[in-house]
């Protein structure tokens, strides 16, 4: 290892001299405390280093030790159920050894070195393997089968392999290359976090990431391998939405990155996930989850590392053929850390003080999402979906971080504080939000649910848009000035908003809704809307239509169990019979009702 010398300390930024052939993003140990740092600028003989730990007490003259390697993560059995900080230090192991506070400079391996895993080979001696091929597996948890892959740059014939119990550092197989050299393969790989893992080719996103959240799955869907942005002001429900997606999305692996958020929010995750029953596997949700925690009281420089650490781990599981969902909460805190470091580097500021490269950094993160075929002689299809929360000051969506994110993602779930204060959750504004995957996913929905799904969605969108136009008129002249048809539009849109889009995250039976139940819920709302229009045009009093008892049953349909969707058939019959009774009202009764 080579050494340099500190000449300047400015918060998390340290400037050093006399480094030997330094390289960008090289990992270094700073000061007598050996703090973790990364070279982010080279200017003449000076190297600027962002330090991922508190720099108090560090001063000029102290050494800087070069490691010669980039910031990397360890990949292998032991990732699932773990909680790491932004540079993949295992927080549970640190707590067990050092207590509740992280000592500066502590370096524990990310994967446990003493634990043995039962390795089951799937290839045999003399088989030819190449980079990315699976040579065996480990049952990491009851929910996750961890595939052991040939690491980067290796190819040849299997010289020896056996089923046994191994630690991650013990050789599980020996590979003989074309040159005759023998290479030992272990269950651990290392990968630089800023470099995306390679794949054979990227594929079109043609299947939805089903979340069970009605407004998302129906109006603004996200595809497997897609990207989504959740911007909103404080208290509008960004974290709750991400928790819901982590709990219910049809992904095999969840990677949850808490980037600069409050510690109590990560505490909620740590308390809920080990207890929440996973609807996919029947196990606890933590058995297929990796947590990256870089809370607001941790050093700001580590926020940038945390999102890249998380997405590198997610890519690793994607390469196994899994569907992975990554939640980043919140990328605004990451951007604020970039702004602080950029200011200390004395770089030319861009809009609102953010660095000029803000948009390219954000895009580099989201571009690593996708649906792809892995490397190897038998490529596996995997997907990585990325959902990032953004916290613009005052809910201003014209803010630079939101705009940079919108240029990189294809789904925009705009949270509205007015909806949140009105207790309408999820507080996603159906007029501002959009999804560019809707058209791509129509074929999937038509195949799985029939064409009625797309028809219902189009009608629901039209009613909500028409309602917004009529609300302007209502503010001017009042609802009584509207025609009967327009008043029915308002009532139908209200039913869509309150009986379908509004959903209780903490209400059993309503927290998750399958696609088929969503279709049936929309069916009954649209059926009532169509029959109400016919009845009103046939002379049935509007008051009688609006006072129908079956409307209460429609509102309660969200509580119908998933195992009893036949109840919607009964509800549709009730709606039909209710309108038949109204149409049979004699003329005298109608006149009395009008009076």
C-alpha positions as CSV (number, residue, x, y, z in Angstrom):
1,X,0.0,0.0,0.0
2,X,1.2,3.5,-0.8
3,X,0.7,6.6,1.4
4,X,-0.1,10.3,0.9
5,X,-0.5,13.2,3.3
6,X,-3.5,15.3,4.2
7,X,-3.1,19.1,3.5
8,X,-6.7,20.3,4.0
9,X,-9.9,19.2,5.7
10,X,-13.3,20.8,5.0
11,X,-16.1,18.7,6.5
12,X,-16.4,15.5,4.6
13,X,-13.9,16.7,2.0
14,X,-10.2,16.0,2.5
15,X,-7.5,17.2,0.2
16,X,-4.3,15.1,0.1
17,X,-0.9,15.2,-1.7
18,X,1.9,12.9,-2.5
19,X,-0.3,10.0,-3.6
20,X,1.2,7.4,-5.9
21,X,-0.6,7.2,-9.3
22,X,-4.0,7.9,-7.8
23,X,-7.1,7.1,-9.8
24,X,-10.6,8.4,-9.8
25,X,-13.0,6.7,-7.4
26,X,-10.1,4.8,-5.7
27,X,-10.9,3.7,-2.2
28,X,-8.5,5.2,0.4
29,X,-8.2,5.1,4.2
30,X,-7.9,8.6,5.7
31,X,-6.1,9.8,8.8
32,X,-4.8,8.0,11.8
33,X,-8.4,6.7,12.4
34,X,-8.3,5.1,8.9
35,X,-11.7,6.5,7.8
36,X,-13.2,5.3,4.5
37,X,-12.9,7.7,1.6
38,X,-13.1,7.9,-2.1
39,X,-11.1,10.0,-4.5
40,X,-13.5,12.2,-6.5
41,X,-11.2,14.8,-8.0
42,X,-7.6,14.9,-9.2
43,X,-6.0,18.4,-9.7
44,X,-2.3,18.4,-10.3
45,X,-0.6,16.7,-7.4
46,X,-3.7,17.2,-5.2
47,X,-6.4,14.6,-4.8
48,X,-9.8,15.5,-3.3
49,X,-11.4,12.8,-1.2
50,X,-15.0,12.5,0.0
51,X,-14.9,10.7,3.4
52,X,-17.8,8.5,4.3
53,X,-17.3,9.0,8.0
54,X,-17.2,11.9,10.5
55,X,-13.9,13.8,10.0
56,X,-13.8,15.7,13.4
57,X,-10.3,15.4,14.8
58,X,-8.6,14.7,11.5
59,X,-6.0,17.3,10.6
60,X,-3.2,18.1,8.1
61,X,-0.2,15.9,8.1
62,X,-2.0,12.7,8.8
63,X,-1.6,9.8,6.3
64,X,-3.8,8.8,3.5
65,X,-3.5,5.1,2.6
66,X,-4.2,4.0,-0.9
67,X,-5.9,0.6,-1.4
68,X,-5.4,0.4,-5.2
69,X,-9.1,-0.7,-5.7
70,X,-12.4,1.0,-6.3
71,X,-15.2,1.1,-3.9
72,X,-16.7,-2.4,-4.2
73,X,-19.4,-4.5,-2.6
74,X,-19.2,-8.1,-1.5
75,X,-21.7,-10.4,-3.3
76,X,-22.6,-13.9,-2.1
77,X,-24.7,-15.8,0.5
78,X,-25.5,-13.7,3.5
79,X,-26.9,-10.7,1.7
80,X,-30.5,-11.5,2.3
81,X,-31.9,-10.4,5.7
82,X,-28.9,-8.1,6.2
83,X,-28.9,-4.4,7.0
84,X,-25.9,-2.4,5.8
85,X,-24.8,1.2,5.9
86,X,-24.0,3.1,2.8
87,X,-20.6,1.5,2.2
88,X,-21.9,-2.0,3.0
89,X,-20.7,-2.3,6.6
90,X,-23.0,-4.8,8.4
91,X,-24.8,-2.8,11.1
92,X,-26.1,-5.8,12.9
93,X,-22.6,-7.3,13.2
94,X,-21.1,-3.9,14.3
95,X,-23.8,-3.5,17.0
96,X,-23.1,-7.0,18.3
97,X,-19.4,-6.3,18.6
98,X,-19.2,-2.6,19.4
99,X,-22.6,-1.5,20.7
100,X,-25.2,0.9,19.5
101,X,-22.8,3.4,17.9
102,X,-20.5,2.8,14.9
103,X,-16.9,3.5,15.8
104,X,-15.0,5.5,13.2
105,X,-12.8,3.5,10.9
106,X,-14.3,0.1,11.8
107,X,-14.1,-2.4,9.0
108,X,-16.0,-5.7,9.3
109,X,-16.6,-8.0,6.3
110,X,-20.0,-7.5,4.7
111,X,-20.6,-11.3,4.5
112,X,-20.1,-13.5,7.5
113,X,-16.8,-15.4,7.2
114,X,-17.5,-18.0,9.9
115,X,-20.9,-19.2,8.7
116,X,-21.0,-22.3,6.5
117,X,-23.5,-22.7,3.7
118,X,-24.6,-26.0,2.1
119,X,-23.5,-25.8,-1.5
120,X,-25.3,-28.0,-4.1
121,X,-23.5,-28.2,-7.5
122,X,-25.5,-28.2,-10.7
123,X,-22.5,-29.0,-13.0
124,X,-20.1,-31.8,-13.0
125,X,-16.4,-32.4,-13.6
126,X,-15.3,-31.7,-17.3
127,X,-18.3,-29.5,-17.9
128,X,-17.5,-26.3,-19.8
129,X,-18.6,-23.1,-18.2
130,X,-18.2,-19.4,-19.0
131,X,-18.6,-16.1,-17.2
132,X,-22.1,-15.9,-15.7
133,X,-23.0,-19.6,-15.8
134,X,-24.5,-21.1,-12.6
135,X,-22.4,-23.8,-11.1
136,X,-24.5,-24.5,-8.0
137,X,-26.8,-23.1,-5.4
138,X,-27.2,-22.3,-1.7
139,X,-30.6,-22.2,0.1
140,X,-29.9,-18.8,1.7
141,X,-33.4,-18.5,3.3
142,X,-36.5,-20.5,2.8
143,X,-37.7,-17.9,0.3
144,X,-34.4,-17.4,-1.7
145,X,-32.3,-19.9,-3.5
146,X,-28.9,-18.2,-4.0
147,X,-27.3,-19.1,-7.3
148,X,-23.5,-19.3,-7.4
149,X,-22.2,-17.9,-10.7
150,X,-18.9,-18.0,-12.5
151,X,-17.2,-14.6,-11.8
152,X,-16.1,-12.1,-14.4
153,X,-13.3,-13.1,-16.7
154,X,-13.3,-16.8,-16.0
155,X,-14.1,-19.7,-18.4
156,X,-12.9,-23.3,-18.9
157,X,-13.7,-26.8,-17.7
158,X,-14.6,-27.9,-14.2
159,X,-11.6,-29.7,-12.7
160,X,-13.3,-30.5,-9.4
161,X,-16.6,-29.7,-7.6
162,X,-18.4,-31.3,-4.7
163,X,-21.5,-30.9,-2.5
164,X,-20.5,-29.9,1.0
165,X,-20.7,-27.1,3.6
166,X,-18.4,-24.1,2.8
167,X,-17.8,-20.6,4.1
168,X,-17.9,-17.9,1.4
169,X,-14.1,-17.8,1.2
170,X,-13.5,-21.6,0.8
171,X,-13.2,-22.9,-2.8
172,X,-16.3,-24.7,-3.9
173,X,-14.9,-25.6,-7.3
174,X,-11.7,-25.6,-9.4
175,X,-11.8,-24.3,-13.0
176,X,-9.1,-25.3,-15.6
177,X,-8.7,-22.6,-18.2
178,X,-7.8,-23.1,-21.8
179,X,-4.1,-22.3,-20.9
180,X,-4.2,-25.2,-18.4
181,X,-4.1,-22.9,-15.4
182,X,-6.3,-23.9,-12.5
183,X,-8.5,-21.2,-10.8
184,X,-10.3,-21.7,-7.5
185,X,-13.9,-20.4,-7.3
186,X,-15.5,-19.3,-4.0
187,X,-19.0,-18.2,-3.3
188,X,-18.0,-14.6,-2.9
189,X,-17.7,-12.0,-5.7
190,X,-16.7,-8.3,-5.5
191,X,-18.0,-5.6,-7.8
192,X,-17.3,-1.9,-8.1
193,X,-20.5,0.0,-7.2
194,X,-20.2,2.6,-9.9
195,X,-20.0,0.1,-12.8
196,X,-23.2,-1.6,-13.9
197,X,-23.0,-5.4,-14.1
198,X,-23.0,-6.6,-17.7
199,X,-25.8,-8.6,-19.4
200,X,-26.3,-10.2,-22.8
201,X,-29.1,-7.9,-24.0
202,X,-31.8,-5.7,-22.7
203,X,-35.5,-6.7,-23.4
204,X,-38.6,-4.7,-23.8
205,X,-40.7,-4.2,-20.6
206,X,-43.9,-6.1,-21.4
207,X,-45.2,-7.3,-18.0
208,X,-46.4,-5.1,-15.1
209,X,-44.9,-5.0,-11.7
210,X,-48.2,-5.7,-9.9
211,X,-48.2,-3.7,-6.7
212,X,-51.7,-4.3,-5.3
213,X,-52.2,-0.5,-5.1
214,X,-55.3,0.2,-7.3
215,X,-54.4,3.7,-8.5
216,X,-50.9,2.5,-9.6
217,X,-51.9,-0.8,-11.2
218,X,-54.9,0.6,-13.1
219,X,-54.1,4.2,-14.1
220,X,-50.3,4.5,-13.8
221,X,-48.6,1.1,-14.0
222,X,-44.9,0.4,-13.8
223,X,-43.4,-2.5,-15.8
224,X,-41.0,-5.1,-14.5
225,X,-37.6,-3.6,-15.2
226,X,-39.2,-0.1,-15.2
227,X,-38.4,3.2,-13.4
228,X,-40.7,5.3,-11.4
229,X,-40.5,8.6,-9.5
230,X,-42.6,9.5,-6.4
231,X,-42.2,13.2,-5.7
232,X,-44.2,14.9,-3.0
233,X,-44.0,17.4,-0.1
234,X,-43.5,16.5,3.5
235,X,-46.3,14.3,4.9
236,X,-47.8,13.3,1.6
237,X,-47.0,9.6,2.0
238,X,-43.9,8.9,-0.1
239,X,-42.4,6.5,2.5
240,X,-45.8,4.7,3.0
241,X,-46.1,4.1,-0.7
242,X,-42.6,2.7,-0.9
243,X,-43.3,0.5,2.1
244,X,-46.5,-0.8,0.4
245,X,-44.6,-1.5,-2.8
246,X,-41.9,-3.4,-0.9
247,X,-44.5,-5.4,0.9
248,X,-46.8,-6.3,-2.0
249,X,-45.1,-5.9,-5.3
250,X,-44.7,-9.2,-7.2
251,X,-40.9,-9.1,-7.1
252,X,-38.7,-11.9,-5.9
253,X,-36.1,-9.8,-4.1
254,X,-36.6,-6.4,-2.4
255,X,-33.6,-4.0,-1.9
256,X,-34.7,-1.0,0.3
257,X,-32.3,2.0,0.4
258,X,-32.9,4.6,3.1
259,X,-30.9,7.5,1.8
260,X,-30.7,10.4,4.3
261,X,-34.2,9.7,5.7
262,X,-35.1,9.9,9.4
263,X,-33.9,7.0,11.6
264,X,-37.4,6.3,12.8
265,X,-38.5,5.4,9.3
266,X,-35.8,2.8,8.9
267,X,-36.8,1.6,12.4
268,X,-40.3,1.1,11.1
269,X,-39.0,-1.1,8.3
270,X,-36.8,-3.1,10.7
271,X,-39.7,-3.7,13.0
272,X,-42.3,-4.5,10.4
273,X,-40.5,-6.6,7.8
274,X,-39.4,-9.4,10.2
275,X,-43.0,-9.7,11.3
276,X,-45.0,-9.1,8.2
277,X,-46.1,-12.4,6.5
278,X,-45.0,-12.4,2.8
279,X,-48.0,-13.2,0.6
280,X,-45.7,-14.7,-2.1
281,X,-43.9,-17.2,0.1
282,X,-45.7,-17.5,3.4
283,X,-42.5,-16.6,5.1
284,X,-41.6,-13.2,6.8
285,X,-40.9,-10.5,4.3
286,X,-37.4,-10.0,5.6
287,X,-36.4,-13.4,4.2
288,X,-36.2,-11.9,0.7
289,X,-35.1,-8.3,1.6
290,X,-31.8,-6.5,1.8
291,X,-31.7,-3.1,3.7
292,X,-29.3,-0.3,3.1
293,X,-29.6,2.3,5.9
294,X,-27.9,5.7,5.6
295,X,-30.0,7.8,7.9
296,X,-30.0,11.6,8.2
297,X,-27.6,11.6,11.1
298,X,-25.0,9.6,9.2
299,X,-22.2,11.4,7.1
300,X,-23.7,13.0,4.0
301,X,-21.0,11.8,1.7
302,X,-22.1,8.2,2.2
303,X,-25.5,9.0,0.7
304,X,-24.3,8.8,-2.8
305,X,-22.5,5.5,-2.1
306,X,-25.6,4.0,-0.6
307,X,-27.8,4.2,-3.7
308,X,-25.0,2.7,-5.8
309,X,-24.4,0.0,-3.2
310,X,-28.0,-0.9,-3.3
311,X,-28.4,-1.1,-7.0
312,X,-25.2,-3.2,-7.4
313,X,-26.6,-5.7,-5.0
314,X,-29.9,-5.6,-6.9
315,X,-28.2,-6.2,-10.2
316,X,-26.5,-9.3,-8.7
317,X,-29.8,-10.9,-7.9
318,X,-31.2,-9.8,-11.3
319,X,-28.3,-11.8,-12.9
320,X,-29.6,-14.9,-11.1
321,X,-32.9,-14.6,-13.0
322,X,-34.9,-12.9,-10.3
323,X,-37.3,-10.0,-10.5
324,X,-35.8,-7.4,-8.2
325,X,-37.5,-4.2,-6.9
326,X,-35.3,-1.4,-5.5
327,X,-36.8,1.4,-3.4
328,X,-34.7,4.5,-2.9
329,X,-36.0,6.9,-0.2
330,X,-35.1,9.6,-1.0
331,X,-32.9,10.7,-3.9
332,X,-33.3,14.3,-2.9
333,X,-31.1,13.7,0.1
334,X,-28.5,12.2,-2.2
335,X,-28.7,15.2,-4.5
336,X,-28.3,17.5,-1.5
337,X,-25.1,15.6,-0.5
338,X,-23.8,16.0,-4.1
339,X,-24.5,19.8,-3.8
340,X,-22.6,20.0,-0.5
341,X,-19.6,18.1,-1.8
342,X,-19.6,20.1,-5.1
343,X,-19.6,23.4,-3.1
344,X,-16.6,22.3,-1.0
345,X,-14.8,21.4,-4.3
346,X,-15.5,25.0,-5.4
347,X,-17.2,23.7,-8.6
348,X,-19.3,26.1,-10.7
349,X,-22.8,25.7,-9.4
350,X,-25.8,25.0,-11.6
351,X,-29.5,25.6,-10.9
352,X,-30.3,26.2,-7.2
353,X,-26.7,25.4,-6.3
354,X,-26.8,21.8,-7.5
355,X,-23.7,20.6,-9.5
356,X,-23.9,20.8,-13.3
357,X,-23.7,17.0,-13.5
358,X,-26.8,16.4,-11.4
359,X,-28.9,15.2,-14.3
360,X,-26.2,12.8,-15.6
361,X,-25.7,11.3,-12.1
362,X,-29.4,10.8,-11.6
363,X,-29.7,9.2,-15.1
364,X,-26.7,7.0,-14.5
365,X,-28.6,5.5,-11.5
366,X,-31.9,5.0,-13.1
367,X,-30.4,3.6,-16.4
368,X,-29.2,0.6,-14.5
369,X,-32.8,-0.6,-14.2
370,X,-34.2,-2.9,-16.9
371,X,-35.3,-6.3,-18.0
372,X,-32.4,-8.3,-19.4
373,X,-30.8,-11.6,-20.2
374,X,-27.8,-12.5,-18.1
375,X,-24.4,-13.6,-19.3
376,X,-23.7,-17.3,-19.7
377,X,-24.2,-20.2,-22.0
378,X,-27.8,-20.4,-20.8
379,X,-28.9,-16.8,-20.2
380,X,-31.5,-16.2,-17.6
381,X,-34.2,-13.5,-17.8
382,X,-34.2,-11.1,-14.8
383,X,-35.5,-7.7,-14.2
384,X,-34.6,-4.7,-11.9
385,X,-37.3,-2.1,-11.2
386,X,-36.3,1.1,-9.5
387,X,-38.7,3.3,-7.6
388,X,-37.2,6.5,-6.3
389,X,-38.8,9.0,-3.9
390,X,-38.1,12.7,-4.3
391,X,-38.7,15.4,-1.7
392,X,-38.9,18.8,-3.4
393,X,-39.0,21.8,-1.0
394,X,-42.5,22.9,-0.6
395,X,-43.8,20.3,-3.1
396,X,-42.4,22.3,-6.1
397,X,-42.2,19.9,-9.0
398,X,-40.2,22.4,-11.1
399,X,-37.3,21.9,-8.7
400,X,-34.1,20.6,-10.4
401,X,-34.0,17.1,-8.7
402,X,-37.6,16.4,-9.8
403,X,-37.0,17.6,-13.3
404,X,-33.7,15.7,-13.6
405,X,-35.5,12.6,-12.4
406,X,-38.4,13.0,-14.8
407,X,-36.1,13.0,-17.7
408,X,-34.7,9.6,-16.6
409,X,-37.9,7.7,-15.5
410,X,-41.0,6.7,-17.3
411,X,-43.6,6.8,-14.5
412,X,-44.5,9.9,-12.5
413,X,-46.6,9.4,-9.4
414,X,-47.2,13.0,-8.3
415,X,-48.3,13.2,-4.6
416,X,-50.6,16.1,-3.6
417,X,-50.6,17.5,-0.1
418,X,-54.3,18.5,-0.4
419,X,-55.3,14.9,-1.0
420,X,-53.1,13.8,2.0
421,X,-54.6,16.4,4.3
422,X,-58.1,15.3,3.1
423,X,-57.1,11.7,4.3
424,X,-57.1,10.4,0.7
425,X,-54.4,7.8,0.4
426,X,-52.5,7.0,-1.7
427,X,-52.3,10.8,-2.3
428,X,-51.4,10.4,-6.0
429,X,-52.8,13.1,-8.1
430,X,-54.6,11.4,-11.1
431,X,-54.5,14.6,-13.2
432,X,-50.7,15.3,-12.9
433,X,-49.4,11.7,-12.9
434,X,-48.6,9.6,-15.9
435,X,-47.1,6.3,-17.0
436,X,-45.4,5.8,-20.3
437,X,-45.7,2.0,-19.9
438,X,-49.5,2.0,-20.2
439,X,-49.6,1.3,-24.0
440,X,-46.8,-1.3,-23.7
441,X,-48.7,-3.2,-21.1
442,X,-52.1,-3.2,-22.8
443,X,-51.4,-6.5,-24.6
444,X,-50.6,-8.2,-21.2
445,X,-53.8,-6.8,-19.6
446,X,-56.0,-7.8,-22.5
447,X,-54.5,-11.4,-22.4
448,X,-54.8,-11.8,-18.6
449,X,-58.0,-9.8,-17.9
450,X,-59.8,-9.3,-21.2
451,X,-60.4,-6.2,-23.2
452,X,-62.9,-5.0,-20.5
453,X,-60.0,-3.9,-18.4
454,X,-58.7,-1.3,-20.9
455,X,-62.2,-0.2,-21.6
456,X,-62.9,0.4,-17.9
457,X,-59.6,2.3,-17.5
458,X,-60.4,4.6,-20.4
459,X,-63.8,5.4,-19.1
460,X,-62.6,6.0,-15.6
461,X,-59.9,8.4,-16.9
462,X,-62.5,10.3,-19.0
463,X,-64.8,10.6,-16.0
464,X,-62.0,12.0,-13.8
465,X,-60.9,14.4,-16.5
466,X,-64.5,15.6,-17.1
467,X,-65.0,16.0,-13.3
468,X,-62.0,18.3,-13.1
469,X,-63.5,20.5,-15.9
470,X,-66.9,20.6,-14.2
471,X,-65.4,21.5,-10.8
472,X,-64.3,24.9,-12.3
473,X,-67.9,25.5,-13.4
474,X,-69.3,24.4,-10.0
475,X,-67.1,27.0,-8.2
476,X,-68.6,29.7,-10.3
477,X,-72.3,28.9,-10.5
478,X,-72.9,26.0,-8.0
479,X,-73.7,22.3,-8.6
480,X,-77.5,23.0,-9.0
481,X,-76.8,24.8,-12.2
482,X,-75.4,21.7,-13.8
483,X,-77.4,19.4,-16.1
484,X,-78.5,16.0,-14.9
485,X,-75.9,14.3,-17.1
486,X,-73.1,16.5,-15.7
487,X,-74.2,15.8,-12.1
488,X,-74.1,12.1,-12.8
489,X,-70.5,12.6,-14.1
490,X,-69.6,14.2,-10.8
491,X,-71.2,11.3,-8.8
492,X,-69.5,8.6,-10.9
493,X,-66.1,10.3,-10.6
494,X,-66.6,10.6,-6.9
495,X,-67.3,6.9,-6.7
496,X,-64.1,6.2,-8.7
497,X,-62.1,8.4,-6.3
498,X,-63.5,7.3,-3.0
499,X,-64.5,3.7,-3.7
500,X,-61.7,2.6,-6.0
501,X,-58.6,4.9,-5.9
502,X,-58.7,5.6,-2.1
503,X,-57.1,2.6,-0.3
504,X,-56.1,1.9,3.3
505,X,-52.5,0.9,3.7
506,X,-53.2,-0.3,7.2
507,X,-56.6,-1.8,6.7
508,X,-56.7,-5.6,6.4
509,X,-58.4,-6.7,3.2
510,X,-57.8,-3.3,1.6
511,X,-54.0,-3.0,1.8
512,X,-53.6,-5.2,-1.3
513,X,-56.0,-5.7,-4.2
514,X,-55.3,-8.2,-7.0
515,X,-55.8,-7.3,-10.6
516,X,-58.9,-9.4,-11.0
517,X,-60.5,-7.8,-8.0
518,X,-59.6,-4.3,-9.3
519,X,-61.3,-5.2,-12.6
520,X,-64.5,-6.3,-10.7
521,X,-64.5,-3.2,-8.6
522,X,-64.3,-1.0,-11.7
523,X,-66.9,-3.1,-13.4
524,X,-69.6,-2.4,-10.8
525,X,-68.7,1.3,-10.7
526,X,-69.0,1.6,-14.5
527,X,-72.2,-0.5,-14.5
528,X,-73.8,1.8,-12.1
529,X,-72.6,4.9,-14.1
530,X,-74.0,3.5,-17.4
531,X,-77.4,2.4,-15.9
532,X,-77.7,5.7,-14.0
533,X,-77.3,7.7,-17.3
534,X,-80.0,5.6,-19.0
535,X,-82.3,5.9,-16.1
536,X,-82.0,9.6,-15.8
537,X,-82.5,10.1,-19.6
538,X,-85.6,7.9,-19.2
539,X,-87.2,10.3,-16.7
540,X,-86.1,8.7,-13.4
541,X,-85.5,11.5,-10.9
542,X,-81.9,12.2,-10.2
543,X,-82.5,12.1,-6.4
544,X,-83.8,8.6,-6.7
545,X,-80.8,7.4,-8.6
546,X,-78.4,9.0,-6.1
547,X,-80.2,7.6,-3.1
548,X,-80.1,4.0,-4.3
549,X,-79.1,1.7,-1.4
550,X,-76.8,-0.3,-3.7
551,X,-74.4,2.6,-3.8
552,X,-73.4,1.8,-0.2
553,X,-72.7,-1.8,-1.3
554,X,-70.5,-0.5,-4.1
555,X,-68.5,1.6,-1.6
556,X,-68.1,-1.5,0.6
557,X,-66.9,-3.7,-2.3
558,X,-63.3,-2.9,-1.5
559,X,-63.6,-5.1,1.6
560,X,-64.8,-8.2,-0.3
561,X,-62.2,-11.0,0.2
562,X,-60.0,-12.0,-2.6
563,X,-61.2,-15.6,-2.2
564,X,-64.9,-14.5,-2.7
565,X,-64.8,-12.5,-6.0
566,X,-68.1,-14.2,-6.9
567,X,-69.7,-11.7,-4.5
568,X,-69.3,-9.1,-7.3
569,X,-71.7,-11.1,-9.5
570,X,-74.3,-10.7,-6.7
571,X,-73.5,-7.0,-6.5
572,X,-74.0,-6.6,-10.2
573,X,-77.4,-8.3,-10.0
574,X,-78.3,-6.0,-7.1
575,X,-77.4,-3.0,-9.3
576,X,-79.5,-4.3,-12.2
577,X,-82.5,-5.0,-10.0
578,X,-82.2,-1.6,-8.3
579,X,-82.5,0.2,-11.6
580,X,-85.3,-2.1,-12.8
581,X,-87.3,-1.0,-9.7
582,X,-86.6,2.7,-10.5
583,X,-87.7,2.3,-14.1
584,X,-91.0,0.8,-12.9
585,X,-91.9,3.9,-10.8
586,X,-95.2,5.2,-12.1
587,X,-95.7,8.7,-13.4
588,X,-97.4,9.9,-10.3
589,X,-94.6,8.6,-8.0
590,X,-92.0,10.4,-10.2
591,X,-93.9,13.7,-10.0
592,X,-94.2,13.4,-6.3
593,X,-90.5,12.6,-6.0
594,X,-89.6,15.7,-8.1
595,X,-91.8,17.8,-5.9
